[in-house]
Amino acid sequence: MLWTIAVILIILWLLGIVTSYTLGGFIHILLVIAIIVVLVRVIRGEKIL
């Protein structure tokens, strides 16, 4: 579930860069949060998928 959300956010972030439509930076904040959560889970050794 978390992995799916992270992938969707990355895709939306890339689309935002390409189209210059980023919802006022909101998607960038969500992307950073998703990456931090994934990194914390990896560091703790939890299974991502």
C-alpha positions in Angstrom: 0.0 0.0 0.0 2.7 2.5 1.0 4.8 1.5 -2.0 1.9 2.1 -4.3 1.3 5.6 -2.9 5.0 6.4 -3.2 5.0 5.4 -6.9 1.9 7.4 -7.6 3.4 10.4 -6.0 6.6 10.1 -7.9 4.6 9.9 -11.2 2.5 12.9 -10.3 5.6 14.8 -9.3 7.3 14.0 -12.6 4.1 15.1 -14.5 4.1 18.3 -12.4 7.7 19.1 -13.5 6.9 18.4 -17.1 3.7 20.4 -17.2 4.7 23.0 -14.6 1.5 22.3 -12.8 2.3 21.4 -9.2 -0.7 22.5 -7.1 1.5 25.2 -5.4 4.2 22.8 -4.3 1.8 20.5 -2.5 2.8 17.4 -4.5 6.4 18.1 -3.7 5.7 18.0 0.0 3.8 14.8 -0.4 6.6 13.3 -2.4 9.2 14.2 0.3 7.0 12.7 3.0 6.6 9.5 1.0 10.3 9.2 0.4 11.1 9.8 4.1 8.6 7.1 5.2 10.0 4.6 2.7 13.6 5.3 3.8 12.6 4.9 7.5 11.0 1.6 6.8 14.1 0.4 4.8 16.4 1.5 7.6 14.3 -0.3 10.2 14.4 -3.5 8.0 10.7 -3.7 7.5 9.3 -5.2 4.3 8.2 -2.5 1.8 6.1 -4.6 -0.5 
